[in-house]
């Protein structure tokens, strides 16, 4: 089974400080150290079997915006463990405007096979308000170039950006589906201490999404990308100790299990449509589902069950775990 060795290089190389970003808070580290990078790899490799399917992943910064010497040093560390058979490839994350053919060739020669781009949105107005420093077209061009060069490409998208309407998200998703990246991540915007967005929030110039609305919008993106066979590998920020430290998150739709909330919302919508088809029945209705997804189906504090019961007044509704089921099944008793 493929294992990923994650190496965090917080805000390293990034030429812009986006309004929502305090990467040191998000990644939980202070600076890049080659020795620390190697120690992280060694620590992880103690717990996984050597395999060419394993991947060394550099997260948290704009890798290709680093000084070329530092890029080379980091990739050489990864190459050493690839040569010894502990891993087979390297993954990086970077900005769309720091990708061109020369950079792509350099990365390919140094064992990089997966490149995730911090796209966030494909709406130029939204990107400008976020002070991203690149355009939607630059992101589109970067994805297309990397696909032509044979890389596995990822796109990171966000909900809750300043002046980002739902119509903007719909258009971003349409373009993303057309681009056909291999993987995607979906993150909600949080108001983090010591950021430009925190200043705007304090002055009443920015209003974050509610948790419910962030879940709804993330669900929309996840549903559309999944239907297009784009693998959504993460929804929500990693709830590490540094990010969750008292006072770091000032406002916004944070939940340590944000991705689970999105999956639960998907069941809510799917089952609601099925229940409406039997709305006129006054008999008891039972939803049978695999035990491993029982909590997702019921929803946080049984919110899904309460919602479904509101659609069927006078009808008894039960949700029961059934090991024989592979997905939720509605039965009229």
Secondary structure as the mmCIF struct_conf table of DSSP 4:
data_model
#
loop_
_struct_conf.conf_type_id
_struct_conf.id
_struct_conf.beg_label_comp_id
_struct_conf.beg_label_asym_id
_struct_conf.beg_label_seq_id
_struct_conf.end_label_comp_id
_struct_conf.end_label_asym_id
_struct_conf.end_label_seq_id
STRN STRN1 UNK A 4 UNK A 8
TURN_TY1_P TURN_TY1_P1 UNK A 10 UNK A 13
BEND BEND1 UNK A 15 UNK A 15
TURN_TY1_P TURN_TY1_P2 UNK A 19 UNK A 20
HELX_RH_AL_P HELX_RH_AL_P1 UNK A 23 UNK A 27
HELX_RH_AL_P HELX_RH_AL_P2 UNK A 34 UNK A 45
TURN_TY1_P TURN_TY1_P3 UNK A 46 UNK A 46
BEND BEND2 UNK A 47 UNK A 48
TURN_TY1_P TURN_TY1_P4 UNK A 52 UNK A 53
STRN STRN2 UNK A 55 UNK A 59
BEND BEND3 UNK A 60 UNK A 61
HELX_RH_3T_P HELX_RH_3T_P1 UNK A 63 UNK A 65
BEND BEND4 UNK A 66 UNK A 66
HELX_RH_AL_P HELX_RH_AL_P3 UNK A 68 UNK A 83
TURN_TY1_P TURN_TY1_P5 UNK A 84 UNK A 85
BEND BEND5 UNK A 86 UNK A 86
BEND BEND6 UNK A 88 UNK A 88
STRN STRN3 UNK A 89 UNK A 94
HELX_RH_3T_P HELX_RH_3T_P2 UNK A 96 UNK A 98
HELX_RH_AL_P HELX_RH_AL_P4 UNK A 101 UNK A 109
TURN_TY1_P TURN_TY1_P6 UNK A 110 UNK A 111
STRN STRN4 UNK A 112 UNK A 120
BEND BEND7 UNK A 122 UNK A 122
HELX_RH_AL_P HELX_RH_AL_P5 UNK A 124 UNK A 129
TURN_TY1_P TURN_TY1_P7 UNK A 130 UNK A 131
BEND BEND8 UNK A 133 UNK A 134
HELX_RH_AL_P HELX_RH_AL_P6 UNK A 136 UNK A 148
TURN_TY1_P TURN_TY1_P8 UNK A 149 UNK A 150
STRN STRN5 UNK A 152 UNK A 159
BEND BEND9 UNK A 160 UNK A 160
TURN_TY1_P TURN_TY1_P9 UNK A 162 UNK A 163
HELX_RH_AL_P HELX_RH_AL_P7 UNK A 166 UNK A 179
TURN_TY1_P TURN_TY1_P10 UNK A 180 UNK A 180
BEND BEND10 UNK A 182 UNK A 182
STRN STRN6 UNK A 183 UNK A 188
STRN STRN7 UNK A 190 UNK A 192
TURN_TY1_P TURN_TY1_P11 UNK A 193 UNK A 194
BEND BEND11 UNK A 195 UNK A 195
HELX_RH_AL_P HELX_RH_AL_P8 UNK A 196 UNK A 202
TURN_TY1_P TURN_TY1_P12 UNK A 203 UNK A 204
BEND BEND12 UNK A 205 UNK A 205
HELX_LH_PP_P HELX_LH_PP_P1 UNK A 208 UNK A 210
HELX_RH_AL_P HELX_RH_AL_P9 UNK A 211 UNK A 227
TURN_TY1_P TURN_TY1_P13 UNK A 228 UNK A 229
STRN STRN8 UNK A 231 UNK A 235
BEND BEND13 UNK A 236 UNK A 236
TURN_TY1_P TURN_TY1_P14 UNK A 241 UNK A 244
BEND BEND14 UNK A 245 UNK A 245
TURN_TY1_P TURN_TY1_P15 UNK A 246 UNK A 248
STRN STRN9 UNK A 249 UNK A 252
TURN_TY1_P TURN_TY1_P16 UNK A 256 UNK A 257
HELX_RH_AL_P HELX_RH_AL_P10 UNK A 258 UNK A 276
TURN_TY1_P TURN_TY1_P17 UNK A 277 UNK A 280
BEND BEND15 UNK A 283 UNK A 283
STRN STRN10 UNK A 285 UNK A 289
HELX_RH_3T_P HELX_RH_3T_P3 UNK A 291 UNK A 293
HELX_RH_AL_P HELX_RH_AL_P11 UNK A 294 UNK A 298
HELX_RH_3T_P HELX_RH_3T_P4 UNK A 300 UNK A 302
HELX_RH_AL_P HELX_RH_AL_P12 UNK A 303 UNK A 311
BEND BEND16 UNK A 312 UNK A 312
TURN_TY1_P TURN_TY1_P18 UNK A 313 UNK A 314
STRN STRN11 UNK A 317 UNK A 321
TURN_TY1_P TURN_TY1_P19 UNK A 323 UNK A 324
BEND BEND17 UNK A 326 UNK A 327
STRN STRN12 UNK A 329 UNK A 332
#
